[in-house]
Amino acid sequence: MKRNIMLIPVSKNINLTIISLGLINFFEELNHSVLFFKPFYELHNCYDVLDDTSLILKKYFSTSFINSHHINKKFFLLEKFKNKYLLENSIDLFLKNKIYYDILLIEGVNNNSHNFLINDLNLDLSYHLKSDLIFVFSHDDYKNIIFFLKKIKNFNISNNFLGIIINNTFLNFQDIYINRVSKHIKSQCIDNIPIIADIRYNCDVLFYPISKILTLLKVHKILKINFNVNVVKLFLFYDNLIFDYEYNYSHSILIISYDIFVHKFIHILKRKLNFFNFYAIILFNVKDCHTLQYGFLKDIKKFNISFFYTLLDINIIKLIINRCHINILKYNQNQLKKLSNYISNCLNEKYIISHTKCNKKKYFSHLSSFSFLYNLKKYAKKLNKCILLPEGNELRIIQSAAIANELGIARCVLLGNVDEIHQIALSNNIILSKNINIINPKNIYFNYVHKLVQLRYKKGMTFELAKSIVYHSNIILGSLMLHVGEIDGIVCGVRYTSIDVLKSALQIIGVNKKKNVSLVSSIFFMLLKNHVLVYGDCSVNINPNFQQLSEIAIQSADLSKKFGIEPRIAMLSYSTGLSGQGESVEKVRQATILIKKNRPDLVVDGPIQYDASVNEFISSIKSPSSPLLGQATVLIFPDLNSGNITYKAIQQSLGVYSIGPILQGLNKPVNDLSRGASIDDIVYTIAVTAIQSDQE
């Protein structure tokens, strides 16, 4: 059993440490090994080495944990692209971990500033780590809970949503208030939204030393009455206060704004003087002691209650109270274990066990686009292949070679005039490393003339003709270099046409006859927001017959698998199953039959419409017996017309990033670029080509 669970704080001032400790205790009592991971740790001072949870686990428990990635608080205020950096570092930390575990418990980042980038970061990380989600709220944030729950069905995370935890461990409100809030939440909850735990403050487990809390809140004395009280059992926040005339408030502190107290609550106190026996009242929103009115000072002496004021705002007050106990608990092992046991007992044991079993769903898990790109770069970097860029004098090619070298994904070779390439780089502030090999084709072309004559002799190739062709065509020269094994792959196409690239590849590299390949085809990796789809063939074969279509599908499935995408093949048509007839539908049907015959190991269905192949609900209606279950990853179009239009429509209309066309079926990898290819397109195509060269 392996299960990833992520706690995502939604309310402000949520202390996840004690929730994490409670869940760890819960699973370990069930004999599950737990690994804790706090991906990002916000540094509070230079002495912080570990986050609170990891520090406690290291000091008092045997639970394993992964060290956090330390970040400065200001980092979260930076632009959105920084999320990519954080995600990469977090995934790196996770993948480097070699510890065996049953449960990976991930603690998300607190979003006390309601920064939408932090919310995105938490959700993105949960998706890339394929985690089940538990959202954590506090009782005083019940309006946000209801709003959030009503939006939950709009998230793409619904299949991984376990439920919510309402945490009132530290910010202790009255039971009468909490019961009312909990009842309201449950009445507003969408069906099947489970509350995993509704945790209440327990004064038998927790208490606040008065001297400690008053110091942390930086209070100033207005009037102090000496009582024999050492601990606070209840904090009352006036905005949540519900009067309970049977409750004993002797160990309570009321926190209320100065204006509300003076204009409203003081009159209630006068009428119910014998009822309220607070230990103290702390006023906030007091600018300074001169704000306090003379009449106010005279009135409060009658109440026999200690009065203090603080210059802190209400959110800071709650945060301090929230963190106060965890800071105290860091040094009290017995209290920590007592509290983690209490939290563990609050959890809905039956629900958690039933929903954290391995393979609880039959759903297939997609590879996310971020994970795909991350793995792509990592794999290419490990291979360290030599990739030739024949259009070496093109600015985009020079920029891409510099980036690819910096990332370490390939050893790039540029074909072109050496002085011209260096001048272009200098003019555009591009640093060309010495690791980038720049070759003037005029200096080496003659070495390959005889090879071209040898390869094309039966087609009438002469020495003089070959000499002229190799001299004038970098793509032919590059293909010859690839043929003799001096390089590992070729990427070009920003100046050469697709016909030029494909023609040279077929004439010099040839198809892979060892794998019984009869044609060259292509795929595109379509990087949607949360997953990657493979489209084929969208750039080479105009109108393949059913044998060719089946071969394209098998090639696409095999290549997809080698890039970490589990192939689930949809043979696309305008109809699903037996609902349509005609030559084009029959071609797809026969191709599907042939795939099942030749490769029974592949999951394939067809003819099937696009919507039924990628949407679970539509699949359940149109094709309930389909093995794809609306979870196709490899989509094969019946002809070039439909494939090319579809990939460009999705790419341009939805802003979907794509890598391709990636040629498949050749003896060695040669990949064609769009003449409008961006720098990213070229860099990722270099990485793909490097990986292909290891697999051919």
N, C-alpha and C positions, 0 to 999 in steps of 0.2 A: 504493500500500500504506500503510495506517495500522494500527498495532497498539499497544495499551496493555498494558504488562507491569508488575506490581507485585511488589516483593520484600517479603515479610512475615516478620519475624524471630520465631521461635518459642522458641528457646533464649535464656537470659539471656546477657548480655555478648557478643552478636553484633555485630561491627562491619561494617555493611553497606557502608561507603564503598568498600572495596577490591573488593567483589563488584560494586557499581555501576560502578566504573571498568573492571573486567574485561569486563562485559557491554557497556558503551559502546564499548570498544575492539573487541570482537567484531563488533558490528553495523556500526561505521564501517568496518571492514576489508572488509565486504560491500557497501560503498558505500550504506548506509542512513543517512539523516539522523536523528539522535537528539536528543530533547528530554528533559532531566532535570527531575524534579519531586519535591521533598521537601515534602509538604503542610504538615507540622507540624514546627517546629524547636524543641526544648527548649533554652531559654537556660541556659547554664552560668555566664555572667558578663555584665556590662553591655557588655563589649567585643566580644562575639560578634555579628557582623553577618550572617554566612552560616553555614549548616551546613558540616560538613567537606567533603562531596562538592562542593557548589556553590563553595566557596572554592577547592578544587583545580582545578575546571573553569575558573573565572574566571582563575586565576593562570597555569595552564600549558597549557590545552587550548582548542580553539575550539568545543567543544560548547555549545549553548544550554541555558539552564536557567530555570526559573520561580522567582522569589524565594519563600522559605518564609513561612508564617504563624508568627510568633514566639509562643511560649507559655511561661508559667512552669511549672516542674516541679510545683508544688502544684496546678496546674489539673487534672492527671490524677486527683487524689484527690477531685475534686468529683463531684456527683451526675450521673446518667446524662444528664439533659437537656442538659448542656453539650456532649455529642456533636453535637447538632443544630447548635449554634453553630459548632463546629469544621468540620463537614461543609459548612455553608453558606459559610463563609469559604474553605475549600479549593476548592470548586466555583467560587466567584467568581474566585479566583486563576487557575484553569485556564481558565475561559471568557473571561477578559480577555486571555489569551495569543493572539497573532496569528501566532505563529511556525509555519511549515510544518514538519512532521516525518513521518518514516516510522514511527519507534518512539518511543513515550512511555514512559520508564522512571521508575516511581514508587517511591520509597523509603519504606517504612512506618516506624512508630514502634517503637523498641525497648521491650520490656516487661520490664525488669529486675526490676520489683516483682511480676510475675505479676498485674497488675491486669486483671480481666476486661473492664473498660471499654475498655482500650486494644486488646485483641483484637477487641472488637466494632467499635471505631472503624476499625481497619485493614480488616476484612472489609466493613464498610458502605461505606467509601470505594472499595474495589476494585469493589464492585458498581455504585455510582453512576457511576464512571468507566469501567465496562464493561471491566475489566482482566483479562487472564490472570494467574494467580497462580503465584508460585514461593515456596515456604516454605523458610526458611533455618535450619539447625540447626548445632550444633557436635557434635564427636565425643563429648565428655564428657557429652552429654545424650541418649545413645542410647535410654534407657528412654522418654523423652518422645517421641522420634521414632517409636518403635514404637507407643506409645499413640495418638499423633496420626494416624498412618497408618491405624490400624484404625478410626478414627472418620471418616476423610475421606469415606467414602461416605454418611455421614449429612448432609453439608453440601449446601446448595443451590448450591454453587459448583463441583460436580464437572465440569460442562461446560467451565469456564474454568480448570481445574487443569492446569498444565503439568508440574509435578514438584517435586522438592526439590533443594536444594544443601546439602551437608554441608561446612561451612567450618572448616578447621583452619589457616587462613593464619597466624594470630598465636599462638594457644595451642598451641605445638608439643609434641605428645606423641610417644612412641616409635612407630616404624612397626609394631612387633610388636603394640602395643596397638590402633592404628588399624585394622590389617588384621583383627584379631579382631572389633572393633566393626563394621566395614563388612560383614564376612561375616555377622555376626549380624543386622544390619539387613536385608540382602538376603534372608536366609532367612525373616525375619518379615514382609517386605513383602507387601502385597496384590498380586495380579496386576495388571499394567499400571500400577503406580505407579513412574514413572521417576525415577531419580537422574540429574539433569542434570549434576552435577559432584560429585566427591568430592575436595576440595582439601586437599592436604597441605602442611605446613610445609616450606619449602625453604631450607636454610641458605645456599645459593649466591645466593639472592635477598634473604633477610632475615637480619639478625642484630641482637642487642641489645647496645648498649654497657653494660658492667657498671656503670660508675660512675653512668650515667644511671638504670638500673633500680633500683639499690640506693637511690638518692636518692628516687625516686618511691615505693618501697615503705616508706620511712621506717624502715629497718632500724637496729637497734642492734647494735654489735659485741659478740660473746661471745668469739670467738677468731678471729684473722685470720692466715692463712698467706699469705705473699707468693709468688704465682705469676706467670709471664709470660703472663697471659691477659687480653685486653682486651674480648672479646666473649663473649656467651652464645649457644650454638647450640641448646640444648635446655633446656626447663623440664620437670621431672618432678614431677607431683602424685601423692602417695603413693596416693591412692584409685584412681588409674589405672595404677599402676606394675606392670609385668610384667618380671621379671628376665630379662635377656638377657646371659649370661656372655661373649658374644663382642663386646659393644658397648663402645666407648671413651667413658666418661663425663667425660672431662677438661674439656670445655667445657660441662658441665651444672650446673644448680642444682636441688637437690631441695627441694620445698616440702612440709612435713609438720607436723602438729599436734604440740605439745610432748608431750602425753600419750601419743600413739601412738609417738613416737620413744623416750621413756623406758621404756615398758613393753613395746615390741615390737621396733622397728627397730634399736635400739642393740645388741641381742643378735645380730641378723643381721650388722651391721657387724663385730662382734668376730669372728664365725666366717669372714667373707669379707673380711677387711681388705685383702687384696691385689687383690680384684676391684673394689671401689668406689673410683674416683678422682675423685669429684665436685670441681668447683671450690669449691662451697659448699653448705651446707644452711641453709635459712631456716625457722625455727620460728614457727608462729603459735599462737593461743590461749594466749599467754603473757601473764598479767595484768601482770606487771612483772618487773624483774630479780631481785627477792627470791624469785620463784617457783622460780628455777633452783636445783637441789639441788647441794650441795657434791660429792657422789659423781659426779654427772653431769659437772660441770666437770672433774673429775680424769680421767674416762674419755675425754672427747673429745679431749684433748691427744694421745692415742695414734694418732688417725686421720689426722693430717696433712691435715685438711680445715678450711676456714674455716667458722665458725658465726656466724649472725646470728639475731636474732629481731625480729618486728614485732607491733605491737598491732592490726594490721588483720585483718579476718576473710577467709576464703578467697574469698568472692565479690568483695570489693573488690580483693583481690590480682589475681584474674583480669581484672577490669575494667581495672585499671591497666596490666597487661601488654598487654591488648587494645588500649587506646588509645595506649599508649606509642609504637608504631611509626607510627601514623597521624599523631601529632603531630610526630614526627621527619620523616616523609615529606613533610609539608606544605612543607618547605623544601628538598626534594631532587628536582628534576624528573627527572633520569636514573633515580633509584631508583624513582620512581613509575611511569614508563613501563615499566621493566623488570618491575615487579611486576604491572601491569595486563596486560602481554603474557603473563605466566605464568598469571594467572587465566583469561585468554581462551583459552589453549591447553588448560586443564583442562576446558573446557566441552564437552559432547557436541554437536559441531557438526552432525552429520547430524540428530539429533533436533530441535534447536532450529530449524533451517532448515525442516524438514518440518512443524513445528507452529506456526510463526509466519507462514505464508503467508496472504495475505488470502483470506477466504472459505473457510477450511479446512473449515467446517461448513456444512451447509444450515440450521442452526437459526436461527430468528428471534429477535432480541434484544428483550426486553420493556423498556418504559420503567418505571423503578423508581418507587415511590410518592413517595420523597423528591424525586427529580428532577421528578416531575409537579408537586408542590406548589411546589417552588422556581421552576420555569418559570412556573407559574400566577401567582405573586406578581410575578415580574419582568416578565412580559408586561403584566399589569394596570397595574403601576406606570408602564410606558412609555406606555400609552394615556391615563391620567389622565382617565377617564370620570366622568360625574356620575350617581350612582345614588341613587334615591329609596327611603327606608324609611318607608312610610306609618304604621307602628305606632310612631311616635316617642316615645310616652310609656312604652314597655315598657323595663324595666331592661336586658334582654339586648340589645335593639336599640341602646340608648344606649352600652353597653359595646363592642359590635361596631363602631359608627360611630367611636368613639374609637380603637380598634385599627386599623381600616382606614385612618383618617387618618394615624396614626402610621407605619404601614407604607407609606403613599403609594400604596395600590392603587386608591383611588377618592376622588372628591370627594362626600361623602355629604350628603344632604339629609334632614332629619328633619321629618315632618309631626306637629304636636301643639302643645299649649299650651306656650309658650316658658318661662314661669315654672315650670311643673310639671316640665319636662324638666331645667332648671337645678337645681331643688331635688333631684330624684332623683340627678342626677350628683354634687351636693355631698354628699348623704347617703351615697353609696357611693364617695367619694374618686375619682371619675372626672373627669379633666381634659378638658373640651370645648374643642377648638381653635377659633379664630375661623374656620378654614377649613371647619368644619362649619356648613352653613346650616340654621338652624331656622326653620320657617315655620308660623305659626298658620293652619290651613286655613280658619278662619272669616273671615280677612282677604282671602282670594283666591278662595274657592269660586265667587263670583258671576261671575267672569271666564270660567268654563268651562261655565256653564249652557247658553248658546246652542249651544256645540259639541256637547253631548250631545243636544240637541234635533235638531240637524242630522244627527247620526249615526244616531239611532233614530227619526226622524220616521215612517218607513214602518211601524214597529212600534207606532205609536200614542203616542209620547212627546210630552207637552205641556210647556210652559214651567214650570208650577207643579210638575208631577211631577219634572221634571229638577232644578229648584231644590232640592226636598226631598231627592232622592237624592244630589246632589253635596254638599249641606250635611252630611248624616249619614254619608257613606261616604268615608273616606280612600282606599280602594282604587280607587273610581270616579274620584275627583278625581286620584289619581296616574296612572291609566291615561289620562285626558284630557291631563294634562301631558306624558306620554310620546308620545301621539298627535301633539301639536302640535310636538314636538321640543325642549321645554324641558329635558328630562332624557334620559339615554341608556338607562336600564333601571330595573326595579323589583324589589325583594326584600321579600317579606312572607310571613306565614303563622303567626307565633307566636300571633296572636289570631284572624285570619281563617281560615275553613275552606278546604280545597283547592277546594271547589265555588265559594266566593266568588271566589277568585283566578282560577280558570280561566274562570268565567263572565264576569267583567269584562274579562279579556284577550281572549276570543273576541268579545265584543260591541263593544269599543272599538278594540282593536289589530288583531284579525282574523288569519287565516292568510295565509301568504306565497304568494299566487297567482302571483307572478312566477317562482317555482321549482316551479310546478305541484303545490303542496302541497294535499292534500285533508283532512288531519287534523292535529291536534296530538297529540304523543306525549311521552314523557319517557324520560330515562336517569338512571342512577346511576353515578357514578364510585366503584368499590369499590377502596379503597386497601389491598391486601394487603401483606404484609411486603416482598416483593421486586418486586412489579409491580402494575400497575393494570389492572383489568378494567372493561368497560362493560356494564351490564345494562339491557335495554330490553324491553318497556315495563312498568314495575312500579308505575305509579300512575294512569294515565289511561284507556286503552282496555281495556274489560272482556273482550271476546271478539272480537278483530279477525278479519275474513275474510282469505283468502290475499292479496288485493290490498293490504289495509291492513297486513298483516304484512310484506309486502315493502317497503312505503313506510316503515314504522317502522325496518326494518333499514337502508335506504338513508340515512334521516335520521340514524340513530345512527352509521353509518359515517362520514358526512361531518362530523358534529360532532366525533367522536373524532379524526379526522385533524387538524382545526384546533386541537386541544389537544395535538398531538404524539404521539398514539397511532396507530400503524399499524393500520388496520382489517383484521381477519381474522375474518369473521363466521361464527358457529355458529348455525344455526337449530335450536333445541333441541326435542327430543321425548323420549318414553319409549323410543324405539327408534332404532337406527342403520341407515342405508342402507335396504335392502329387507327388514330383519328383522321389521318390524311392519306392520300394516294397520289401517285404520279411518279414520273421518272426521277425527280430530284429527291423525293422522299425514299423511294426504293433504293437509290444509291446509298443513302445513309444507313438504311436498314441492313443492306447486304454487307456494308463495311463493318457494322457492329457485330454481325454474325461471324465475320472473318476474324475480327479481333478476339472474340471469345474462344474461337477455335484455336488460333495460333498462340494466344497468351491468356490462358484461363486464370492466371494469377492476378490479372488486372481487373479493377472494378470499373465497369463501363455500362452505359445505357444509351440507347438511341433507337429510332429518332426521338429527340426530346427538345422542347422549346426552351429558350434561354431562361425564362422566368421560373419554369419548373425545375431547372437544373441547379439554380442557386438560391431559391427561396423555399424554406422548409414548409411553410404554410401552403403555398401554391402547389408544391410537390405533393403534399398530402391529399390535395383535391384532384389534380390532373393526373398524377402518377403515383398513387399510394404504394404500389409494389416496387417502385424504382429502388435499386440498391444505392443510388446516390443520396437519397433522403434530402434532396435540396442542398447538398453540400459538395457540389462539383468543384474541382480545382483546375482541371485541364479541359478547356472548351475548344472543340474542333469544329470549324466552320465548313460548310459543304463546298464552298468555292472562294476564290480570291476576292470576288466582288463583295460578298457579305462580310468576310473577315476584315478586309481593309477598311471598309466603311465603318464597321462597328468599333474597331480599336481607335480610329481617329475621332469618331463621334464622342466616345467616352473620354478619351484623352483631352480633347479640346473643350467639351461642354462641362465636364466635371472637374477639370484640372488634375486628372489622375496622372501620376508619373509612370512612365513605362520604360523598359529597357529592351531594345531590340531594333531591327530584327536580328535574332540570333540564329545563324545558319546551323543546320544539323544534317548529318549524313556524310560529311566530308571525312577524308582520311586524317586531316589535321585542321585545327580551327581557323577559319577566316570569317570575320564578322563585318557586316556592312553597317555604316552609319547613315542616318538621314542627313541630307545636306544642311538641314537646319538644326543639327544636333547641338545641345547645350554642353557646357563643360562637364556637368554631372553625368550626362548621357555617355560621353566619351570615357570618363573615368570608370564608370560602372561597367561599361562594355569591355574595357581593358581587363577588369577583374573577372568578368564572366569568361573571357577568352583564355585567361590564365588557368582557370579551373577546368575549362573544357580540355585544355592541352594535357591535363593530368589524367583525363578520362578516356581519351581516344585510343 
